[in-house]
Amino acid sequence: MFKEDLNVFVNSSELAVDAILIQEPFMTQIKVLFDKGYQAFSFPAEGRSITARAKTSDLGAIAHGDKLFIDSKTYTVTRIEPVDDGVFTDLILRE
């Protein structure tokens, strides 16, 4: 099996930010690629899509309703989407 160092993708001195994953009663510090991009949908609506991409191995038993604390704000996990081969996971968040 091919082994690569995934930490280069979540390096906080470059693109990643520090986050605290809150899975009551536990809190874990992780690094995520955080995006609060603007998004237009295929139906007549638009809004902000808030996502955080993390190494799946850092997320433990992530569940809907868990929280991420990023840059002095708390976000709730509303959707969990494995990326490609599952090494990374996208968390869709609500502020």
C-alpha beads as a LAMMPS data file, in Angstrom:
LAMMPS data file: protein, C-alpha beads

95 atoms
94 bonds

1 atom types
1 bond types

-500.0 500.0 xlo xhi
-500.0 500.0 ylo yhi
-500.0 500.0 zlo zhi

Masses

1 110.0

Atoms # bond

1 1 1 0.000 0.000 0.000
2 1 1 1.249 3.470 -0.885
3 1 1 2.087 5.551 2.184
4 1 1 2.300 9.306 1.941
5 1 1 2.698 12.040 4.523
6 1 1 -0.721 13.704 4.665
7 1 1 0.473 16.307 7.159
8 1 1 1.880 18.432 4.326
9 1 1 -1.707 19.079 3.196
10 1 1 -2.842 20.290 6.616
11 1 1 0.192 22.355 7.535
12 1 1 -0.965 25.440 9.464
13 1 1 2.043 27.457 8.319
14 1 1 0.606 27.288 4.798
15 1 1 -3.098 26.629 4.076
16 1 1 -4.554 24.880 7.105
17 1 1 -5.921 26.430 10.284
18 1 1 -6.115 25.125 13.817
19 1 1 -9.519 23.897 14.948
20 1 1 -10.931 22.268 18.039
21 1 1 -13.208 19.306 17.367
22 1 1 -15.859 19.109 20.081
23 1 1 -17.381 15.659 20.489
24 1 1 -19.057 15.924 23.884
25 1 1 -17.491 15.464 26.382
26 1 1 -14.172 15.397 24.472
27 1 1 -12.226 18.125 22.679
28 1 1 -9.403 17.447 20.224
29 1 1 -7.156 19.927 18.450
30 1 1 -6.941 19.210 14.712
31 1 1 -5.903 21.026 11.545
32 1 1 -8.383 21.699 8.742
33 1 1 -8.606 23.395 5.383
34 1 1 -11.374 25.888 6.109
35 1 1 -13.539 27.540 3.461
36 1 1 -16.446 29.970 3.825
37 1 1 -16.994 30.357 0.085
38 1 1 -19.962 31.922 -1.617
39 1 1 -22.046 29.466 -3.640
40 1 1 -24.820 29.762 -6.210
41 1 1 -27.092 26.732 -6.396
42 1 1 -28.816 25.180 -9.425
43 1 1 -32.178 26.399 -8.120
44 1 1 -32.827 30.117 -7.502
45 1 1 -30.917 30.491 -4.257
46 1 1 -27.470 31.493 -3.155
47 1 1 -25.554 31.592 0.050
48 1 1 -22.412 30.739 1.895
49 1 1 -21.093 27.197 1.923
50 1 1 -18.952 26.581 5.001
51 1 1 -16.684 23.534 4.830
52 1 1 -13.703 22.101 6.638
53 1 1 -11.557 19.341 5.119
54 1 1 -9.611 17.203 7.568
55 1 1 -7.681 13.963 7.637
56 1 1 -10.260 11.259 8.292
57 1 1 -7.948 9.699 10.874
58 1 1 -8.119 12.923 12.938
59 1 1 -11.922 12.883 13.133
60 1 1 -12.511 9.718 15.141
61 1 1 -16.213 8.845 15.276
62 1 1 -17.377 12.154 13.803
63 1 1 -21.151 12.596 13.861
64 1 1 -23.788 15.099 12.816
65 1 1 -24.141 17.706 15.539
66 1 1 -20.476 17.604 16.583
67 1 1 -18.861 21.027 16.612
68 1 1 -15.729 22.714 15.294
69 1 1 -14.313 25.793 16.978
70 1 1 -12.371 27.830 14.411
71 1 1 -11.114 31.395 14.680
72 1 1 -13.283 32.281 17.708
73 1 1 -16.496 30.867 16.190
74 1 1 -18.339 27.600 16.745
75 1 1 -19.712 25.650 13.772
76 1 1 -22.012 22.613 13.822
77 1 1 -21.384 19.605 11.554
78 1 1 -24.443 19.124 9.333
79 1 1 -23.000 16.791 6.681
80 1 1 -20.039 14.404 6.488
81 1 1 -18.619 13.592 3.045
82 1 1 -15.651 11.279 2.452
83 1 1 -13.364 12.620 -0.276
84 1 1 -12.277 10.245 -3.054
85 1 1 -10.474 7.323 -1.362
86 1 1 -11.590 8.381 2.133
87 1 1 -8.235 9.660 3.386
88 1 1 -9.797 13.114 3.794
89 1 1 -13.323 14.047 4.857
90 1 1 -15.274 17.205 4.113
91 1 1 -17.397 18.512 6.940
92 1 1 -20.258 20.749 5.882
93 1 1 -20.835 23.256 8.668
94 1 1 -23.508 25.639 9.927
95 1 1 -22.536 28.745 11.844

Bonds

1 1 1 2
2 1 2 3
3 1 3 4
4 1 4 5
5 1 5 6
6 1 6 7
7 1 7 8
8 1 8 9
9 1 9 10
10 1 10 11
11 1 11 12
12 1 12 13
13 1 13 14
14 1 14 15
15 1 15 16
16 1 16 17
17 1 17 18
18 1 18 19
19 1 19 20
20 1 20 21
21 1 21 22
22 1 22 23
23 1 23 24
24 1 24 25
25 1 25 26
26 1 26 27
27 1 27 28
28 1 28 29
29 1 29 30
30 1 30 31
31 1 31 32
32 1 32 33
33 1 33 34
34 1 34 35
35 1 35 36
36 1 36 37
37 1 37 38
38 1 38 39
39 1 39 40
40 1 40 41
41 1 41 42
42 1 42 43
43 1 43 44
44 1 44 45
45 1 45 46
46 1 46 47
47 1 47 48
48 1 48 49
49 1 49 50
50 1 50 51
51 1 51 52
52 1 52 53
53 1 53 54
54 1 54 55
55 1 55 56
56 1 56 57
57 1 57 58
58 1 58 59
59 1 59 60
60 1 60 61
61 1 61 62
62 1 62 63
63 1 63 64
64 1 64 65
65 1 65 66
66 1 66 67
67 1 67 68
68 1 68 69
69 1 69 70
70 1 70 71
71 1 71 72
72 1 72 73
73 1 73 74
74 1 74 75
75 1 75 76
76 1 76 77
77 1 77 78
78 1 78 79
79 1 79 80
80 1 80 81
81 1 81 82
82 1 82 83
83 1 83 84
84 1 84 85
85 1 85 86
86 1 86 87
87 1 87 88
88 1 88 89
89 1 89 90
90 1 90 91
91 1 91 92
92 1 92 93
93 1 93 94
94 1 94 95
